[in-house]
Amino acid sequence: MDLAVACHLDRNAVTRMLAAGTAWGVALSVGLTALNAMQCGLPCPGDVAFTTAISVAAGVLTIGPIAAFHSRR
């Protein structure tokens, strides 16, 4: 496959990529925050913000490309 064709992203692919990565990151962040709250009581807001930022960034970079190219034929 040509590299130019493989790297071409249309608007729908970028939207799928950002939506799936963000949803995955937020879901992971909620789970980690709940785990932290069960172990230590209430987590600090800085910890929640950092966990959310890292989880969303990781989701967009890892899950996003899978979602973007899932429906390509």
N, CA, C, O and CB atoms as a CASP TS submission, in Angstrom:
PFRMAT TS
TARGET T0000
AUTHOR 0000-0000-0000
METHOD Language model
MODEL 1
PARENT N/A
ATOM      1  N   MET     1       0.842  -1.170   0.000  1.00  0.00           N
ATOM      2  CA  MET     1       0.000   0.000   0.000  1.00  0.00           C
ATOM      3  C   MET     1       0.892   1.240   0.000  1.00  0.00           C
ATOM      4  O   MET     1       1.911   1.290   0.689  1.00  0.00           O
ATOM      5  CB  MET     1      -0.961  -0.006   1.217  1.00  0.00           C
ATOM      6  N   ASP     2       0.501   2.202  -0.759  1.00  0.00           N
ATOM      7  CA  ASP     2       1.250   3.433  -0.850  1.00  0.00           C
ATOM      8  C   ASP     2       1.155   4.213   0.462  1.00  0.00           C
ATOM      9  O   ASP     2       0.096   4.246   1.088  1.00  0.00           O
ATOM     10  CB  ASP     2       0.743   4.278  -2.020  1.00  0.00           C
ATOM     11  N   LEU     3       2.246   4.835   0.876  1.00  0.00           N
ATOM     12  CA  LEU     3       2.277   5.565   2.142  1.00  0.00           C
ATOM     13  C   LEU     3       1.323   6.758   2.136  1.00  0.00           C
ATOM     14  O   LEU     3       0.706   7.057   3.158  1.00  0.00           O
ATOM     15  CB  LEU     3       3.693   6.039   2.436  1.00  0.00           C
ATOM     16  N   ALA     4       1.196   7.434   1.010  1.00  0.00           N
ATOM     17  CA  ALA     4       0.282   8.576   0.926  1.00  0.00           C
ATOM     18  C   ALA     4      -1.173   8.137   1.116  1.00  0.00           C
ATOM     19  O   ALA     4      -1.957   8.842   1.751  1.00  0.00           O
ATOM     20  CB  ALA     4       0.444   9.290  -0.426  1.00  0.00           C
ATOM     21  N   VAL     5      -1.525   6.994   0.576  1.00  0.00           N
ATOM     22  CA  VAL     5      -2.889   6.478   0.745  1.00  0.00           C
ATOM     23  C   VAL     5      -3.096   6.011   2.182  1.00  0.00           C
ATOM     24  O   VAL     5      -4.169   6.216   2.750  1.00  0.00           O
ATOM     25  CB  VAL     5      -3.166   5.316  -0.245  1.00  0.00           C
ATOM     26  N   ALA     6      -2.088   5.390   2.771  1.00  0.00           N
ATOM     27  CA  ALA     6      -2.211   4.877   4.138  1.00  0.00           C
ATOM     28  C   ALA     6      -2.327   6.001   5.154  1.00  0.00           C
ATOM     29  O   ALA     6      -2.994   5.836   6.175  1.00  0.00           O
ATOM     30  CB  ALA     6      -1.020   3.997   4.480  1.00  0.00           C
ATOM     31  N   CYS     7      -1.696   7.134   4.900  1.00  0.00           N
ATOM     32  CA  CYS     7      -1.703   8.244   5.858  1.00  0.00           C
ATOM     33  C   CYS     7      -2.831   9.239   5.619  1.00  0.00           C
ATOM     34  O   CYS     7      -2.989  10.174   6.404  1.00  0.00           O
ATOM     35  CB  CYS     7      -0.387   8.967   5.805  1.00  0.00           C
ATOM     36  N   HIS     8      -3.601   9.072   4.587  1.00  0.00           N
ATOM     37  CA  HIS     8      -4.687  10.007   4.293  1.00  0.00           C
ATOM     38  C   HIS     8      -5.832   9.808   5.280  1.00  0.00           C
ATOM     39  O   HIS     8      -6.387   8.715   5.390  1.00  0.00           O
ATOM     40  CB  HIS     8      -5.189   9.826   2.843  1.00  0.00           C
ATOM     41  N   LEU     9      -6.173  10.861   5.985  1.00  0.00           N
ATOM     42  CA  LEU     9      -7.279  10.817   6.939  1.00  0.00           C
ATOM     43  C   LEU     9      -8.330  11.827   6.507  1.00  0.00           C
ATOM     44  O   LEU     9      -8.024  13.004   6.321  1.00  0.00           O
ATOM     45  CB  LEU     9      -6.788  11.110   8.392  1.00  0.00           C
ATOM     46  N   ASP    10      -9.560  11.374   6.349  1.00  0.00           N
ATOM     47  CA  ASP    10     -10.629  12.308   6.045  1.00  0.00           C
ATOM     48  C   ASP    10     -11.238  12.813   7.360  1.00  0.00           C
ATOM     49  O   ASP    10     -10.842  12.384   8.444  1.00  0.00           O
ATOM     50  CB  ASP    10     -11.712  11.638   5.145  1.00  0.00           C
ATOM     51  N   ARG    11     -12.191  13.717   7.248  1.00  0.00           N
ATOM     52  CA  ARG    11     -12.795  14.330   8.425  1.00  0.00           C
ATOM     53  C   ARG    11     -13.491  13.299   9.305  1.00  0.00           C
ATOM     54  O   ARG    11     -13.415  13.386  10.531  1.00  0.00           O
ATOM     55  CB  ARG    11     -13.783  15.404   8.006  1.00  0.00           C
ATOM     56  N   ASN    12     -14.159  12.338   8.708  1.00  0.00           N
ATOM     57  CA  ASN    12     -14.862  11.303   9.481  1.00  0.00           C
ATOM     58  C   ASN    12     -13.886  10.416  10.257  1.00  0.00           C
ATOM     59  O   ASN    12     -14.164  10.033  11.394  1.00  0.00           O
ATOM     60  CB  ASN    12     -15.720  10.437   8.549  1.00  0.00           C
ATOM     61  N   ALA    13     -12.758  10.093   9.652  1.00  0.00           N
ATOM     62  CA  ALA    13     -11.768   9.264  10.334  1.00  0.00           C
ATOM     63  C   ALA    13     -11.170   9.990  11.530  1.00  0.00           C
ATOM     64  O   ALA    13     -10.965   9.389  12.585  1.00  0.00           O
ATOM     65  CB  ALA    13     -10.662   8.852   9.368  1.00  0.00           C
ATOM     66  N   VAL    14     -10.891  11.268  11.373  1.00  0.00           N
ATOM     67  CA  VAL    14     -10.344  12.053  12.484  1.00  0.00           C
ATOM     68  C   VAL    14     -11.374  12.173  13.599  1.00  0.00           C
ATOM     69  O   VAL    14     -11.027  12.096  14.778  1.00  0.00           O
ATOM     70  CB  VAL    14      -9.909  13.457  12.003  1.00  0.00           C
ATOM     71  N   THR    15     -12.637  12.361  13.233  1.00  0.00           N
ATOM     72  CA  THR    15     -13.696  12.452  14.239  1.00  0.00           C
ATOM     73  C   THR    15     -13.831  11.136  15.005  1.00  0.00           C
ATOM     74  O   THR    15     -13.951  11.135  16.230  1.00  0.00           O
ATOM     75  CB  THR    15     -15.036  12.821  13.577  1.00  0.00           C
ATOM     76  N   ARG    16     -13.812  10.013  14.275  1.00  0.00           N
ATOM     77  CA  ARG    16     -13.870   8.702  14.938  1.00  0.00           C
ATOM     78  C   ARG    16     -12.668   8.492  15.848  1.00  0.00           C
ATOM     79  O   ARG    16     -12.797   7.953  16.947  1.00  0.00           O
ATOM     80  CB  ARG    16     -13.938   7.576  13.898  1.00  0.00           C
ATOM     81  N   MET    17     -11.509   8.917  15.385  1.00  0.00           N
ATOM     82  CA  MET    17     -10.287   8.755  16.149  1.00  0.00           C
ATOM     83  C   MET    17     -10.349   9.538  17.457  1.00  0.00           C
ATOM     84  O   MET    17     -10.047   8.994  18.519  1.00  0.00           O
ATOM     85  CB  MET    17      -9.088   9.199  15.324  1.00  0.00           C
ATOM     86  N   LEU    18     -10.734  10.797  17.388  1.00  0.00           N
ATOM     87  CA  LEU    18     -10.798  11.620  18.596  1.00  0.00           C
ATOM     88  C   LEU    18     -11.910  11.173  19.539  1.00  0.00           C
ATOM     89  O   LEU    18     -11.720  11.156  20.755  1.00  0.00           O
ATOM     90  CB  LEU    18     -11.000  13.076  18.223  1.00  0.00           C
ATOM     91  N   ALA    19     -13.061  10.813  18.991  1.00  0.00           N
ATOM     92  CA  ALA    19     -14.181  10.385  19.834  1.00  0.00           C
ATOM     93  C   ALA    19     -13.871   9.075  20.549  1.00  0.00           C
ATOM     94  O   ALA    19     -14.116   8.958  21.749  1.00  0.00           O
ATOM     95  CB  ALA    19     -15.450  10.230  18.994  1.00  0.00           C
ATOM     96  N   ALA    20     -13.342   8.099  19.838  1.00  0.00           N
ATOM     97  CA  ALA    20     -13.044   6.806  20.459  1.00  0.00           C
ATOM     98  C   ALA    20     -11.916   6.930  21.482  1.00  0.00           C
ATOM     99  O   ALA    20     -11.994   6.351  22.566  1.00  0.00           O
ATOM    100  CB  ALA    20     -12.668   5.775  19.388  1.00  0.00           C
ATOM    101  N   GLY    21     -10.887   7.671  21.145  1.00  0.00           N
ATOM    102  CA  GLY    21      -9.772   7.848  22.080  1.00  0.00           C
ATOM    103  C   GLY    21     -10.184   8.596  23.332  1.00  0.00           C
ATOM    104  O   GLY    21      -9.764   8.245  24.435  1.00  0.00           O
ATOM    105  N   THR    22     -11.005   9.627  23.170  1.00  0.00           N
ATOM    106  CA  THR    22     -11.475  10.389  24.321  1.00  0.00           C
ATOM    107  C   THR    22     -12.401   9.547  25.191  1.00  0.00           C
ATOM    108  O   THR    22     -12.288   9.570  26.416  1.00  0.00           O
ATOM    109  CB  THR    22     -12.190  11.660  23.864  1.00  0.00           C
ATOM    110  N   ALA    23     -13.312   8.809  24.574  1.00  0.00           N
ATOM    111  CA  ALA    23     -14.218   7.955  25.340  1.00  0.00           C
ATOM    112  C   ALA    23     -13.447   6.895  26.117  1.00  0.00           C
ATOM    113  O   ALA    23     -13.755   6.634  27.280  1.00  0.00           O
ATOM    114  CB  ALA    23     -15.236   7.287  24.411  1.00  0.00           C
ATOM    115  N   TRP    24     -12.458   6.290  25.495  1.00  0.00           N
ATOM    116  CA  TRP    24     -11.649   5.293  26.171  1.00  0.00           C
ATOM    117  C   TRP    24     -10.869   5.918  27.323  1.00  0.00           C
ATOM    118  O   TRP    24     -10.794   5.343  28.409  1.00  0.00           O
ATOM    119  CB  TRP    24     -10.696   4.624  25.184  1.00  0.00           C
ATOM    120  N   GLY    25     -10.292   7.089  27.089  1.00  0.00           N
ATOM    121  CA  GLY    25      -9.513   7.765  28.121  1.00  0.00           C
ATOM    122  C   GLY    25     -10.365   8.183  29.309  1.00  0.00           C
ATOM    123  O   GLY    25      -9.941   8.037  30.455  1.00  0.00           O
ATOM    124  N   VAL    26     -11.562   8.703  29.051  1.00  0.00           N
ATOM    125  CA  VAL    26     -12.446   9.109  30.142  1.00  0.00           C
ATOM    126  C   VAL    26     -12.915   7.890  30.935  1.00  0.00           C
ATOM    127  O   VAL    26     -12.967   7.931  32.164  1.00  0.00           O
ATOM    128  CB  VAL    26     -13.658   9.890  29.595  1.00  0.00           C
ATOM    129  N   ALA    27     -13.252   6.816  30.242  1.00  0.00           N
ATOM    130  CA  ALA    27     -13.681   5.594  30.940  1.00  0.00           C
ATOM    131  C   ALA    27     -12.552   5.034  31.808  1.00  0.00           C
ATOM    132  O   ALA    27     -12.794   4.616  32.940  1.00  0.00           O
ATOM    133  CB  ALA    27     -14.145   4.527  29.924  1.00  0.00           C
ATOM    134  N   LEU    28     -11.356   5.022  31.301  1.00  0.00           N
ATOM    135  CA  LEU    28     -10.207   4.550  32.072  1.00  0.00           C
ATOM    136  C   LEU    28      -9.946   5.461  33.262  1.00  0.00           C
ATOM    137  O   LEU    28      -9.643   4.987  34.357  1.00  0.00           O
ATOM    138  CB  LEU    28      -8.959   4.467  31.185  1.00  0.00           C
ATOM    139  N   SER    29     -10.060   6.751  33.052  1.00  0.00           N
ATOM    140  CA  SER    29      -9.842   7.717  34.127  1.00  0.00           C
ATOM    141  C   SER    29     -10.869   7.555  35.246  1.00  0.00           C
ATOM    142  O   SER    29     -10.519   7.624  36.424  1.00  0.00           O
ATOM    143  CB  SER    29      -9.895   9.139  33.575  1.00  0.00           C
ATOM    144  N   VAL    30     -12.133   7.340  34.884  1.00  0.00           N
ATOM    145  CA  VAL    30     -13.168   7.120  35.899  1.00  0.00           C
ATOM    146  C   VAL    30     -12.859   5.859  36.702  1.00  0.00           C
ATOM    147  O   VAL    30     -12.989   5.853  37.926  1.00  0.00           O
ATOM    148  CB  VAL    30     -14.566   7.009  35.240  1.00  0.00           C
ATOM    149  N   GLY    31     -12.457   4.811  36.026  1.00  0.00           N
ATOM    150  CA  GLY    31     -12.116   3.577  36.719  1.00  0.00           C
ATOM    151  C   GLY    31     -10.930   3.727  37.658  1.00  0.00           C
ATOM    152  O   GLY    31     -10.964   3.243  38.789  1.00  0.00           O
ATOM    153  N   LEU    32      -9.885   4.393  37.195  1.00  0.00           N
ATOM    154  CA  LEU    32      -8.704   4.588  38.044  1.00  0.00           C
ATOM    155  C   LEU    32      -9.003   5.514  39.220  1.00  0.00           C
ATOM    156  O   LEU    32      -8.504   5.298  40.324  1.00  0.00           O
ATOM    157  CB  LEU    32      -7.547   5.155  37.220  1.00  0.00           C
ATOM    158  N   THR    33      -9.814   6.542  38.987  1.00  0.00           N
ATOM    159  CA  THR    33     -10.187   7.449  40.071  1.00  0.00           C
ATOM    160  C   THR    33     -11.048   6.733  41.103  1.00  0.00           C
ATOM    161  O   THR    33     -10.880   6.956  42.302  1.00  0.00           O
ATOM    162  CB  THR    33     -10.931   8.670  39.519  1.00  0.00           C
ATOM    163  N   ALA    34     -11.962   5.880  40.662  1.00  0.00           N
ATOM    164  CA  ALA    34     -12.787   5.111  41.594  1.00  0.00           C
ATOM    165  C   ALA    34     -11.931   4.141  42.409  1.00  0.00           C
ATOM    166  O   ALA    34     -12.147   3.971  43.609  1.00  0.00           O
ATOM    167  CB  ALA    34     -13.881   4.341  40.833  1.00  0.00           C
ATOM    168  N   LEU    35     -10.974   3.519  41.762  1.00  0.00           N
ATOM    169  CA  LEU    35     -10.072   2.620  42.475  1.00  0.00           C
ATOM    170  C   LEU    35      -9.268   3.386  43.515  1.00  0.00           C
ATOM    171  O   LEU    35      -9.102   2.918  44.641  1.00  0.00           O
ATOM    172  CB  LEU    35      -9.130   1.908  41.495  1.00  0.00           C
ATOM    173  N   ASN    36      -8.774   4.551  43.149  1.00  0.00           N
ATOM    174  CA  ASN    36      -8.020   5.383  44.076  1.00  0.00           C
ATOM    175  C   ASN    36      -8.898   5.841  45.239  1.00  0.00           C
ATOM    176  O   ASN    36      -8.447   5.875  46.384  1.00  0.00           O
ATOM    177  CB  ASN    36      -7.433   6.592  43.348  1.00  0.00           C
ATOM    178  N   ALA    37     -10.140   6.191  44.949  1.00  0.00           N
ATOM    179  CA  ALA    37     -11.050   6.641  46.007  1.00  0.00           C
ATOM    180  C   ALA    37     -11.380   5.496  46.965  1.00  0.00           C
ATOM    181  O   ALA    37     -11.508   5.726  48.168  1.00  0.00           O
ATOM    182  CB  ALA    37     -12.345   7.211  45.397  1.00  0.00           C
ATOM    183  N   MET    38     -11.517   4.289  46.467  1.00  0.00           N
ATOM    184  CA  MET    38     -11.807   3.149  47.335  1.00  0.00           C
ATOM    185  C   MET    38     -10.618   2.816  48.233  1.00  0.00           C
ATOM    186  O   MET    38     -10.805   2.374  49.366  1.00  0.00           O
ATOM    187  CB  MET    38     -12.188   1.929  46.497  1.00  0.00           C
ATOM    188  N   GLN    39      -9.409   3.022  47.741  1.00  0.00           N
ATOM    189  CA  GLN    39      -8.221   2.680  48.515  1.00  0.00           C
ATOM    190  C   GLN    39      -7.837   3.767  49.514  1.00  0.00           C
ATOM    191  O   GLN    39      -7.433   3.464  50.636  1.00  0.00           O
ATOM    192  CB  GLN    39      -7.064   2.415  47.586  1.00  0.00           C
ATOM    193  N   CYS    40      -7.961   5.030  49.111  1.00  0.00           N
ATOM    194  CA  CYS    40      -7.399   6.118  49.917  1.00  0.00           C
ATOM    195  C   CYS    40      -8.412   7.147  50.380  1.00  0.00           C
ATOM    196  O   CYS    40      -8.015   8.137  50.995  1.00  0.00           O
ATOM    197  CB  CYS    40      -6.341   6.807  49.144  1.00  0.00           C
ATOM    198  N   GLY    41      -9.670   6.973  50.124  1.00  0.00           N
ATOM    199  CA  GLY    41     -10.638   8.024  50.429  1.00  0.00           C
ATOM    200  C   GLY    41     -10.821   8.894  49.201  1.00  0.00           C
ATOM    201  O   GLY    41     -10.739   8.400  48.077  1.00  0.00           O
ATOM    202  N   LEU    42     -11.063  10.163  49.392  1.00  0.00           N
ATOM    203  CA  LEU    42     -11.251  11.072  48.253  1.00  0.00           C
ATOM    204  C   LEU    42      -9.917  11.412  47.593  1.00  0.00           C
ATOM    205  O   LEU    42      -8.981  11.815  48.283  1.00  0.00           O
ATOM    206  CB  LEU    42     -11.954  12.362  48.706  1.00  0.00           C
ATOM    207  N   PRO    43      -9.812  11.258  46.275  1.00  0.00           N
ATOM    208  CA  PRO    43      -8.569  11.631  45.591  1.00  0.00           C
ATOM    209  C   PRO    43      -8.484  13.142  45.415  1.00  0.00           C
ATOM    210  O   PRO    43      -9.512  13.817  45.360  1.00  0.00           O
ATOM    211  CB  PRO    43      -8.474  10.932  44.222  1.00  0.00           C
ATOM    212  N   CYS    44      -7.295  13.669  45.327  1.00  0.00           N
ATOM    213  CA  CYS    44      -7.136  15.110  45.145  1.00  0.00           C
ATOM    214  C   CYS    44      -7.450  15.490  43.699  1.00  0.00           C
ATOM    215  O   CYS    44      -7.239  14.680  42.795  1.00  0.00           O
ATOM    216  CB  CYS    44      -5.703  15.556  45.526  1.00  0.00           C
ATOM    217  N   PRO    45      -7.950  16.707  43.462  1.00  0.00           N
ATOM    218  CA  PRO    45      -8.310  17.129  42.096  1.00  0.00           C
ATOM    219  C   PRO    45      -7.134  17.113  41.121  1.00  0.00           C
ATOM    220  O   PRO    45      -7.316  16.847  39.933  1.00  0.00           O
ATOM    221  CB  PRO    45      -8.899  18.519  42.135  1.00  0.00           C
ATOM    222  N   GLY    46      -5.940  17.394  41.613  1.00  0.00           N
ATOM    223  CA  GLY    46      -4.768  17.354  40.745  1.00  0.00           C
ATOM    224  C   GLY    46      -4.499  15.963  40.216  1.00  0.00           C
ATOM    225  O   GLY    46      -4.114  15.794  39.059  1.00  0.00           O
ATOM    226  N   ASP    47      -4.700  14.974  41.054  1.00  0.00           N
ATOM    227  CA  ASP    47      -4.513  13.580  40.647  1.00  0.00           C
ATOM    228  C   ASP    47      -5.548  13.180  39.607  1.00  0.00           C
ATOM    229  O   ASP    47      -5.227  12.487  38.642  1.00  0.00           O
ATOM    230  CB  ASP    47      -4.598  12.646  41.863  1.00  0.00           C
ATOM    231  N   VAL    48      -6.789  13.616  39.801  1.00  0.00           N
ATOM    232  CA  VAL    48      -7.856  13.313  38.841  1.00  0.00           C
ATOM    233  C   VAL    48      -7.560  13.983  37.495  1.00  0.00           C
ATOM    234  O   VAL    48      -7.721  13.363  36.445  1.00  0.00           O
ATOM    235  CB  VAL    48      -9.233  13.780  39.388  1.00  0.00           C
ATOM    236  N   ALA    49      -7.134  15.237  37.526  1.00  0.00           N
ATOM    237  CA  ALA    49      -6.837  15.958  36.280  1.00  0.00           C
ATOM    238  C   ALA    49      -5.663  15.323  35.537  1.00  0.00           C
ATOM    239  O   ALA    49      -5.713  15.173  34.316  1.00  0.00           O
ATOM    240  CB  ALA    49      -6.529  17.435  36.578  1.00  0.00           C
ATOM    241  N   PHE    50      -4.618  14.952  36.254  1.00  0.00           N
ATOM    242  CA  PHE    50      -3.454  14.326  35.620  1.00  0.00           C
ATOM    243  C   PHE    50      -3.813  12.967  35.026  1.00  0.00           C
ATOM    244  O   PHE    50      -3.425  12.652  33.901  1.00  0.00           O
ATOM    245  CB  PHE    50      -2.313  14.170  36.634  1.00  0.00           C
ATOM    246  N   THR    51      -4.557  12.165  35.789  1.00  0.00           N
ATOM    247  CA  THR    51      -4.970  10.853  35.300  1.00  0.00           C
ATOM    248  C   THR    51      -5.843  10.979  34.057  1.00  0.00           C
ATOM    249  O   THR    51      -5.686  10.213  33.106  1.00  0.00           O
ATOM    250  CB  THR    51      -5.718  10.091  36.393  1.00  0.00           C
ATOM    251  N   THR    52      -6.758  11.938  34.062  1.00  0.00           N
ATOM    252  CA  THR    52      -7.631  12.139  32.904  1.00  0.00           C
ATOM    253  C   THR    52      -6.834  12.585  31.684  1.00  0.00           C
ATOM    254  O   THR    52      -7.040  12.069  30.586  1.00  0.00           O
ATOM    255  CB  THR    52      -8.717  13.170  33.227  1.00  0.00           C
ATOM    256  N   ALA    53      -5.933  13.533  31.866  1.00  0.00           N
ATOM    257  CA  ALA    53      -5.138  14.034  30.740  1.00  0.00           C
ATOM    258  C   ALA    53      -4.281  12.934  30.124  1.00  0.00           C
ATOM    259  O   ALA    53      -4.230  12.798  28.902  1.00  0.00           O
ATOM    260  CB  ALA    53      -4.248  15.188  31.193  1.00  0.00           C
ATOM    261  N   ILE    54      -3.615  12.158  30.956  1.00  0.00           N
ATOM    262  CA  ILE    54      -2.760  11.085  30.445  1.00  0.00           C
ATOM    263  C   ILE    54      -3.596   9.993  29.788  1.00  0.00           C
ATOM    264  O   ILE    54      -3.205   9.455  28.752  1.00  0.00           O
ATOM    265  CB  ILE    54      -1.908  10.490  31.576  1.00  0.00           C
ATOM    266  N   SER    55      -4.743   9.658  30.379  1.00  0.00           N
ATOM    267  CA  SER    55      -5.590   8.602  29.817  1.00  0.00           C
ATOM    268  C   SER    55      -6.182   9.002  28.475  1.00  0.00           C
ATOM    269  O   SER    55      -6.229   8.190  27.551  1.00  0.00           O
ATOM    270  CB  SER    55      -6.708   8.253  30.786  1.00  0.00           C
ATOM    271  N   VAL    56      -6.635  10.246  28.358  1.00  0.00           N
ATOM    272  CA  VAL    56      -7.200  10.703  27.082  1.00  0.00           C
ATOM    273  C   VAL    56      -6.115  10.765  26.012  1.00  0.00           C
ATOM    274  O   VAL    56      -6.345  10.360  24.872  1.00  0.00           O
ATOM    275  CB  VAL    56      -7.867  12.088  27.245  1.00  0.00           C
ATOM    276  N   ALA    57      -4.939  11.267  26.368  1.00  0.00           N
ATOM    277  CA  ALA    57      -3.843  11.310  25.394  1.00  0.00           C
ATOM    278  C   ALA    57      -3.451   9.908  24.937  1.00  0.00           C
ATOM    279  O   ALA    57      -3.232   9.676  23.748  1.00  0.00           O
ATOM    280  CB  ALA    57      -2.626  12.024  25.992  1.00  0.00           C
ATOM    281  N   ALA    58      -3.363   8.983  25.875  1.00  0.00           N
ATOM    282  CA  ALA    58      -3.033   7.606  25.512  1.00  0.00           C
ATOM    283  C   ALA    58      -4.138   6.979  24.672  1.00  0.00           C
ATOM    284  O   ALA    58      -3.857   6.212  23.752  1.00  0.00           O
ATOM    285  CB  ALA    58      -2.790   6.767  26.768  1.00  0.00           C
ATOM    286  N   GLY    59      -5.383   7.295  24.978  1.00  0.00           N
ATOM    287  CA  GLY    59      -6.497   6.762  24.196  1.00  0.00           C
ATOM    288  C   GLY    59      -6.499   7.259  22.770  1.00  0.00           C
ATOM    289  O   GLY    59      -6.731   6.488  21.839  1.00  0.00           O
ATOM    290  N   VAL    60      -6.241   8.547  22.591  1.00  0.00           N
ATOM    291  CA  VAL    60      -6.223   9.104  21.233  1.00  0.00           C
ATOM    292  C   VAL    60      -5.069   8.515  20.431  1.00  0.00           C
ATOM    293  O   VAL    60      -5.214   8.265  19.234  1.00  0.00           O
ATOM    294  CB  VAL    60      -6.110  10.644  21.276  1.00  0.00           C
ATOM    295  N   LEU    61      -3.930   8.291  21.072  1.00  0.00           N
ATOM    296  CA  LEU    61      -2.772   7.762  20.353  1.00  0.00           C
ATOM    297  C   LEU    61      -2.835   6.254  20.099  1.00  0.00           C
ATOM    298  O   LEU    61      -2.239   5.770  19.138  1.00  0.00           O
ATOM    299  CB  LEU    61      -1.526   8.079  21.119  1.00  0.00           C
ATOM    300  N   THR    62      -3.546   5.510  20.942  1.00  0.00           N
ATOM    301  CA  THR    62      -3.560   4.055  20.767  1.00  0.00           C
ATOM    302  C   THR    62      -4.878   3.536  20.201  1.00  0.00           C
ATOM    303  O   THR    62      -4.870   2.790  19.222  1.00  0.00           O
ATOM    304  CB  THR    62      -3.284   3.379  22.088  1.00  0.00           C
ATOM    305  N   ILE    63      -5.987   3.906  20.781  1.00  0.00           N
ATOM    306  CA  ILE    63      -7.285   3.432  20.329  1.00  0.00           C
ATOM    307  C   ILE    63      -7.759   4.220  19.110  1.00  0.00           C
ATOM    308  O   ILE    63      -8.466   3.683  18.257  1.00  0.00           O
ATOM    309  CB  ILE    63      -8.311   3.535  21.456  1.00  0.00           C
ATOM    310  N   GLY    64      -7.372   5.479  19.031  1.00  0.00           N
ATOM    311  CA  GLY    64      -7.810   6.342  17.937  1.00  0.00           C
ATOM    312  C   GLY    64      -7.516   5.803  16.544  1.00  0.00           C
ATOM    313  O   GLY    64      -8.426   5.749  15.717  1.00  0.00           O
ATOM    314  N   PRO    65      -6.281   5.402  16.251  1.00  0.00           N
ATOM    315  CA  PRO    65      -6.001   4.866  14.911  1.00  0.00           C
ATOM    316  C   PRO    65      -6.775   3.592  14.589  1.00  0.00           C
ATOM    317  O   PRO    65      -7.138   3.357  13.436  1.00  0.00           O
ATOM    318  CB  PRO    65      -4.530   4.593  14.773  1.00  0.00           C
ATOM    319  N   ILE    66      -7.024   2.780  15.598  1.00  0.00           N
ATOM    320  CA  ILE    66      -7.815   1.566  15.365  1.00  0.00           C
ATOM    321  C   ILE    66      -9.228   1.943  14.948  1.00  0.00           C
ATOM    322  O   ILE    66      -9.783   1.354  14.021  1.00  0.00           O
ATOM    323  CB  ILE    66      -7.846   0.674  16.632  1.00  0.00           C
ATOM    324  N   ALA    67      -9.810   2.925  15.632  1.00  0.00           N
ATOM    325  CA  ALA    67     -11.160   3.370  15.302  1.00  0.00           C
ATOM    326  C   ALA    67     -11.199   4.104  13.974  1.00  0.00           C
ATOM    327  O   ALA    67     -12.180   3.991  13.238  1.00  0.00           O
ATOM    328  CB  ALA    67     -11.702   4.264  16.399  1.00  0.00           C
ATOM    329  N   ALA    68     -10.155   4.850  13.654  1.00  0.00           N
ATOM    330  CA  ALA    68     -10.143   5.629  12.417  1.00  0.00           C
ATOM    331  C   ALA    68     -10.102   4.733  11.194  1.00  0.00           C
ATOM    332  O   ALA    68     -10.751   5.044  10.195  1.00  0.00           O
ATOM    333  CB  ALA    68      -8.957   6.576  12.401  1.00  0.00           C
ATOM    334  N   PHE    69      -9.371   3.642  11.234  1.00  0.00           N
ATOM    335  CA  PHE    69      -9.217   2.792  10.070  1.00  0.00           C
ATOM    336  C   PHE    69     -10.061   1.541  10.120  1.00  0.00           C
ATOM    337  O   PHE    69      -9.915   0.660   9.273  1.00  0.00           O
ATOM    338  CB  PHE    69      -7.800   2.416   9.911  1.00  0.00           C
ATOM    339  N   HIS    70     -10.949   1.447  11.108  1.00  0.00           N
ATOM    340  CA  HIS    70     -11.764   0.248  11.245  1.00  0.00           C
ATOM    341  C   HIS    70     -12.704   0.031  10.060  1.00  0.00           C
ATOM    342  O   HIS    70     -12.836  -1.096   9.581  1.00  0.00           O
ATOM    343  CB  HIS    70     -12.564   0.322  12.517  1.00  0.00           C
ATOM    344  N   SER    71     -13.348   1.071   9.587  1.00  0.00           N
ATOM    345  CA  SER    71     -14.353   0.891   8.540  1.00  0.00           C
ATOM    346  C   SER    71     -13.808   1.108   7.126  1.00  0.00           C
ATOM    347  O   SER    71     -14.576   1.155   6.166  1.00  0.00           O
ATOM    348  CB  SER    71     -15.501   1.832   8.780  1.00  0.00           C
ATOM    349  N   ARG    72     -12.503   1.240   7.000  1.00  0.00           N
ATOM    350  CA  ARG    72     -11.919   1.406   5.658  1.00  0.00           C
ATOM    351  C   ARG    72     -11.931   0.103   4.909  1.00  0.00           C
ATOM    352  O   ARG    72     -11.714  -0.962   5.487  1.00  0.00           O
ATOM    353  CB  ARG    72     -10.489   1.941   5.744  1.00  0.00           C
ATOM    354  N   ARG    73     -12.185   0.185   3.615  1.00  0.00           N
ATOM    355  CA  ARG    73     -12.197  -1.022   2.785  1.00  0.00           C
ATOM    356  C   ARG    73     -11.176  -0.928   1.698  1.00  0.00           C
ATOM    357  O   ARG    73     -11.040  -1.852   0.897  1.00  0.00           O
ATOM    358  CB  ARG    73     -13.566  -1.256   2.183  1.00  0.00           C
TER
END
